[in-house]
Amino acid sequence: MGESDREPVDLFRDTYIRYLGYANEVGESFRALVPVTFVRLSYVVASGYVVGDAVYKGIKASNNTSDDDNKRANRVKLTVLDTLIWQGLASVAIPGYTINRICALSLFTLRVGTKLPPDTRKWLTTAVGLACIPFIIKPIDRSVDVMMNIGVRKWIGVDNSEEPTTKTGEDISDETKSSDRLFENDEYNKLWGTLVVELTWNDPGCNSLTK
């Protein structure tokens, strides 16, 4: 493959900076062990990543168009809004809630099903939460892509049938391609994605637990 055939690298989604978006999932994994302030700070880090990506995409959208000022301004607004919504869902809200529920269920199960000391149960809960993070990323990213394409993007006027400019100055599907380059384990992701959905939304015991 020639140099010109390579896909452009997205700083916020194709590099290790992407992992800053999962800081809050790390915080949720340690919720049983650390003060709640630490968990809240992890959300601040993840939110900063989201804002940074939105600004980055807005600048790219502004530079990658030859439209007049009004059209350029509108394109930038749509790009920033789309990025904020996508990242807010895919990097903060959904995975944060998912890891929170997995950890809550793990701690509950260990408490009622074992005679392990409290500290051991908390460390095991943290380990479970951290271990789940790599496996939920791609299923959540893809689910948010689908949800955005069939709903939010139509509502805000981002049409992914257009030529690849409106969303980020690139094809909207690049988000899926970007996550693919970081997370390649399809079979495990499908399995864990299904498990997370079952545990998080369909298990009455899990849903009854408080954060």
Summary of the structure (lengths in Angstrom):
residues: 211
radius of gyration: 19.1
end to end distance: 49.0
largest distance: 68.4
contacts: 658
relative contact order: 0.14
helix: 75%
strand: 0%
